[in-house]
Amino acid sequence: MDIDDVAYHKKNAIKVFFALNALNSPHTSAVTVEVLGHHLHFSQDPNSKHLGTTVWDASMVFVKFLEKNRRKGRFSPSKLKGKRAVELGAGCGLAGFGMALLGCDVVATDQVEVLPLLMRNVERNISRVMQANTDSASIGSIQVAELDWGNEEHVKAIDPPVDFIIGTDIVYSESLLDPLLRTIFALSGGRTTILMCSEIRSTSVHEQMLRMWNSNFEVTTVPRSKMDSKYQHPSIQLHVMSMKSRSRFEENLGGSCGTLVNPENHGDCGPGAWKEGSEVEGSADAGLELGLQLEDEDDDGDDDDNGERKLDDWESRRCGSAAARLLRDVKAS
């Protein structure tokens, strides 16, 4: 990429980033999401330095996946009613609310700094749901608790094992993988289902995460055809997991994160997982290309869009995210 190309792409990335006012950034104070017929309102904290005070896109993909698959199967209300679920790194609480609306009794957990915002979102949306719902018996419950990963007292207070462990966009640093894995095992029993929805921001961290998952769990990568047709993206993956033998985990438990991973599994992440990964690598900038194309469509020099289609909230979020990635890549180059 020569200097002129860098300048061009940087200019357009900045235009997209600011013109779309990327909704998955801490600069937006609130996000409204329709989930299972309920308009849920989640506050964010623009002044917080904690990543958990933002509604990230993976949580939207997750709740819309639940919404699409609620008619039958393991995610139907008849199967989820009364089941216990823990949301790790709940942040603003969107994913946990999705499970609660389908009948689960959810404990939404996070670090103590995030709890005030999380509790405010939970209380506000419980009130909204109760006011709008005529059959409250079909809805589960949601409560908030502190959980630092690896803290035995915090885990014990939840009274494991639980039926479901969920997490959305909670793996963004390699240092988090070991305490997260230990916490999942501490909360799990033989019948626990683990649902992790992640956006790929670092290829190396994502690959390390997949190696860890596949070394310790039976892993299914949910195909995009099973996700909501709109709320999905090549860079966001959902994994449904169940426990392998606990003895295998305990044999490796004494070491660091690296000893929990079987090096022989590198590159072997279950049926279809690396196929999904290749798709991401090949089209991770598809959203950005869309964004730049839409940005450039009205090229007559004025501010009028001439009736051109406006981006909806989800498209804006994805284009904003892609623009941020390009800005990062341009800076790196």
N, C-alpha and C positions, 0 to 999 in steps of 0.2 A: 504494500500500500504506500503510494508516494505522498508527498506533503499536501498536494492539492486534494487527493482523495480523503486524507485525514481531516482536512479543514471542512470539506463538504459534509462528510458524515457527522462530524462533531456539531456543525451548525444545525443539521437536520435533527439530530438526536436531541439537542437542546430545545429546538422548536417543539418537537413532539412531547418531550418531558414536561415542559411548562404549559403548553397549550392544552394537554389532556388533563393536567392537574391530577397526576396518578393517585388513584383512590387507595392504593395499598401502601400509602406512606403515612408517617406520623403527622403530616401536616394537615390531615383531615380529621376533624374532631369527632365525627360520628359516621357510622355506616348503617344503612337499613337493608336487611336481607329478608326476602320472603322464603320461609321454610315451612313446608307442609301446610300452606294456607295461612300462616301467621306472619305478620310483618314485624320482625324483630329488630330492635334498635340497639346498636352496640356503640357505646362511647369509646373513644380512643383518647390517649393523652399525648398531645403534640409536644409537651415539654419534658416528657419522660426520656431518660436515657436507656430504659429497659425495652428490649425488643418485644416483650410480652404485652405491651400496651397498644399493639396495633393488630387490626384484623387482617390476616394474611390470606392470600388467595387459596392456599391449600385447604383451609377450613371451609371455604365456600364450595370447592370441588367435593369435599367429603360430605357435607350436608346434602348437596344436590345428588350425590350418589345414593345416599340413604333414601332420599325422596323418590328417586327413580325405581329403586328396588324394594320398596315397602309393600308392594302388592302381594308378594308371596316369597317363600323361602326364609332364610335365616334372619333377614332384616324386616320381616313383617311384624306389625304390632302384636299379633298373637304369639309370636315366638319371643319377642323382646320384653313383653309385659312382666314386670317383677324382677328382671335380670339386673344384676349389679354391674355398674361400669365405672371405671376411673379414667378421667381425662388427665393426662400428663402435660404439663406446660400449657395449661388451658388458656392463658392470656386473657382475651376478652370473653371467652366462653362460648363461642358459636358452635363448635363441634359437639360439645357436651349437650347443648340445648337440642341439637338434632336427635341425639339418642334419647333424651328425656321425652321429647314429643312423641316418640315411638313406643314409650312405655317403660324405659329403663329408669332405675334409680341410680342417679349419677352423682359422683363426687368429683367436682372440678377442682384440680389442684394446681398450685404454682408456688413460686417463691413469695416470701412475705411482702416484698415491695410491690407486687402486682395485685395482691389480694383486695385492697380497697376498690380498685377499678372493677375487678372481677365480681366482687360482691354487689356493687352498684348495678352492673349489667344484669346479673342474675335476678336481683330483686325487681328491677324495672320490667324485665321481660316476663317473669312469673306473673306479675300483675297484669300485663297486657294480655297474656295467654288466658289467664283465668277470667278476665272480663269478656273476652271474645268467645270463649269455648263453652258450649252447652253440655258437653260430656267430659267433665274433668276427670272422671274415673279412668278414662282411657290413657291419660297422660301420666308419666312417671314423675319423679321428683329430681331436684338438683340442689345440691348444697356445695359449699366451698370449704376447702381445707388447705392448709400449708403442707407442701411436700417438697423438700429438698431431696433430690435424687441421691440415694444411698443412705439417707437418714433412717435408721431402724425404728426410732420412736414414731416418726411421721408415718412410716409404712404400717406399723403395728396398729396405730389409731384407726386405720381404714378397715381393719379386720379382714385381711385376705384369707383365702383366695377370692378373687372376683371373677365374674363371667366374661367381662370385656375390659380391655385396656386400649385406649385410643390416644392418638397424638397426631397433631397436624403442624407441619413445618417446625418441628422441635429439634431437628438435627442440622446444625449449621457449622459445627466445629468438631474436629476429631476428638478433642478433650472431653466432649459430652458423651461419647459412645459408651465408654466403660461404665460410668455411673448410671446411665440410662438402662443398659442391659441388666445390671445388677438389680435395679429397681423393678424392672419388668419381671424378673425371676422371683423376687420377693413377693410380688403381688399375685403371682400366677398359681394356678392349679392345673391338673391334668386336662380340664375342659375349658380353659381360658382361651378366648379368641383375641388376638392382638391386631389392631388396625392402625397402620401408620401411613399417613399421606404426606408426601414431602415434595418440595420444589427443589430442583437441582440448581444450586448456585455455585458449588464447587465440585468439579468432577471427581477429584481425589477423595473428598469427604464422602461423596455419594457412593463411590466404589467401595470404600472401606466399610460403610454402613451395610451395603449389600452383602459383602463377604461375611460380616458379623451375623446378619440376619440368617443367612443360609447355613452358617456353621452351627447355629443354635436352634433354629426353628424350621418347621415345614412352611415354605413360603409360596404364596400365589400372588403374582402380579396381576392386578385387575386390568383387563383389556379396556381400551378406551371405548369400545362398543358397549360396554356395560355401564359407562358413566353417562351423566347427563350430556345431551348432544351439544349444549352450549357451554356449560361450566366444565371445561376440560382444557388441557393444554399439553403439548408434547413434553414439556419440562416438569410437569406435575405427575407423580406416580403414586398409586395407592397399593399397598401391600397388605394382604390378609395372611396372618401367621398363626400357627399353633405350636405347642411345645414339642421339641424332641426330648429324648431321655434326659431327665434332670441329672442323672449320674454323669453324663457327658459334660454337662456344664460344671458340675462340682469338681470334676477332675482338673479342670483348667482355672478354677475360680481364684486361686491364690495369686495369679500374676497380674500384669498390666493388661490394658486393652488388647495389645498385640497377641498375648498368649491365649486370648479367648477366641481367636480367629484361626481357622485351619488354613494354612497357606496353600494347601493343595486345592482348595476351593476357589482360588483366584480365577476369575473369569467364568466360573460355573455357578450361576446364581438362579438356578431353577428354570423350569420351562417358560420360555418367552421373555425372561427378565432382561437378558442382554439384547434381545431383539428390540424391546422397548427402549433400552439404552441407546442402541444405534439410531433409532428413530429420533431420539432427542438430539444426538450429536448432529444429525443431518438436517434438522429443521428447527433448532433452538431459536434462530433469529426470524422465524416465519412471522411472528407477531410484529416484530420491528419492521420487517419489510412491508407488512400490511399498513402499519402506522405511517411509515414514510410515504407510501403510495397515497394514502388518504390525505396526508398533510399536503402533498404536492398536487392533488387533483385540481384544486382551485388555484390556478396559476396566473390569474389575470391581474394580480397586483392590488386588488382591493380586499376588503375584509368580508365581503359577502360570500357565503358558501354556495350561492346560486341554486339552492334547493338540493344540494348534495346530501347524502345520508349522513346523519350524525352518529358518532360512535355511542353505543350504550355503555352502561357502567362497567360491565365485564370487559368489553373490548378496550375501554379506556385504561382499565387496570393492567391488562396484559401488554398493551402498547407502551404504557408508562414504564412497566417493569423491563420490557425489552430495551427501551431507550436508556434506562439507567444502566443496563448491562453494556450497551454500546459505549456510553460515556466512560464507563470503567475500563473497557477494552482499549478505547482510544487513548485514555490517559496512560495505560500501561505501555502502549506502543510508542 
